[in-house]
Amino acid sequence: MNLPVDFSYKVKASAGGGYPTQISASDLMKNFVFAALEVDPSLVEQTTGQGGHPQRKLRLPAAPTTGTHVLGVKAGVLQWIATEEC
C-alpha cells in the first residue's frame, strides 16, 4: 500500500534536497483522507491518544485464547465463532 504523496521523495526531488522543505496542505490532506478508514460508528470508541489528542479505537470482541475461531456475525452480534460451529 502506498500513500498518495511520498514526502521523502518530494524532499529528495526538491532543490537542495534538505530541510526545511515546504509541503502543501493539499498533499497532507490527500494522505490524511487516504489513511482515514471508514468504519461503522458502532464499532468505534472515542479515546484520548498521545499528547491528549482525540483518538479513535476499533472495538472488537476479545479473541479466544484456545481453539480455532473466525470473526463473524451471529444473530446480529459481532463475535468469535468456533470453527466447529461453522
N, C-alpha and C positions, 0 to 999 in steps of 0.2 A: 504494500500500500504506500503510495506516495502522496504527500500533501500537494495542493495545487501550486504553492510557491515555495521554492527551496531557497531559503535566505542565505545559507552557506555558499551556494552557487552565485547568488547576487553579490555577495561581499567579494568573492574572488574575481568576479567579472567587472566590478566597479573600478574606476580609476584609482590606482594605487593599491587596491585590494586590502586596505587596512581599516582600522577604526578611527574616528567614528564614521559609521555608514548610515545614511538616511534610508529609511524604509517607508513605504507608503501605507497609509491606513487601509486603503483598498486591498492591498496584498495581505495585510494582517487579517482583515475580515474574511477574505477567501479561505484562509486556513482555519479561522475560528468556526465559520459556518460548516466547513467540511468535517471538522472534528466533533461538532455538536451532534451526538447521537440522539435520534428521536425515539423516545420510549413512552409506553403507556404511563400516564401520570400516576396510576395506582401502584406502579412498581418503583416509584421514585420517592426517596426520603430526603428532605432538606436537612443539611447538616452544616457545620462550620468547619472550614478547611484551614490550611496553613495560613498563619498571619491573620486569622479571624475573618477571612473572606468566605462568602457564601459558597457552599459546595453541595452537589447532589450525589446521592449514594443509591445504587441499584439494589433494590430489596428482593432477594431471592431466598427461598427456604434453605435452611442449612442442609448440606449434603450428608447423607447417611455415611457412617464410618465403616460399615461392613456390607458385603453383598454387592451386586451389580444393579444399578438403577438408571433410569432415564428421567429427565425432567419433562413433565407433561402436565396436562390439564385433566383433572378428574372431577366431574360434577361441577365444573366452572371454577375450580380451585387449582392454582399452580402448585404442583407438589412433585416430589420424587416418587417414582413408581418402580417397584421391584420388577426386574425383567421377567420373572416367573409369571407376573400378572399381565404381561403384555400379550 
